[in-house]
């Protein structure tokens, strides 16, 4: 009996020593994720594709900063955030407002702390991604410092100086407009860049950025639009390209500017041609 008790005691002591030996002293495991990158998307930075978002600056642990002009516009999709760069939208995790205005895709950004939520197809399911942004109330436009904490899911807004709101644009029948991140209007379909009309000829002279563009006739995505004859059609100065008029915006074939600069665009809506010239 004593031998059995002694054997049991020895086995217990050996197991205890083994456990202590396997676990290093003062071994503190940090399960918290370290955030080293964060990005911005939206009209304020004229970046809409998570493959190429605007980089934010890491100022301190978990705090990312961007100083940006936020100007109220009709669409009011000014800014949201994403955790990665170089992934397709359906593989990207976004930081968006915790709630939005009724029947809108934006929340009004307030000075001080604003709550965020995470959204992705992985988290919310296919087709349930929340494509939400922060916008501004009338009279609140300005240069802002935004500090985003992805661990706390907050964005803190500090207004540095006031700016004028963007004038509300009125649609004109018979006109052609430009929209896209290559254009001054960005992707604001409610305030696209107006082309100059001369009969069947519409022209634009001014800056174009690297990006995409198309030519809507109305302030809606599913309206009549002049598009390229294939998706991602690259255009360059000194060339003329075929154009197609689609009644409902599909297929979404956009022209692509690969070199930023000053351009003259001539759209012939009768011959369905787009002439591209440098200035």
Secondary structure, 3 states (H helix, E strand, C coil): CHHHHHHHHHHHHHHHHHHHHHCCCCCCCCCCCCCCCCEEEECCCCECCHHHCEECEEEECCEEEEEEEECCCCCCCCEEEECCCCCCHHHCCEEEECCCCCCCCEEECCCEEEEEEEECHHHHCCCCCCCCEEECCCCCCEEEEEEEECCCCEEEEEEEEECCCCCCCCCCCCCCEEEECCCCCECCCCCCEECEEECCEEEEEEEECCEEEEEECCCCCCCCEEEECCCCEEECCCEEEEEEEECCCCCCCCEEECCCEEEEEEEECCCCEEEEEEC
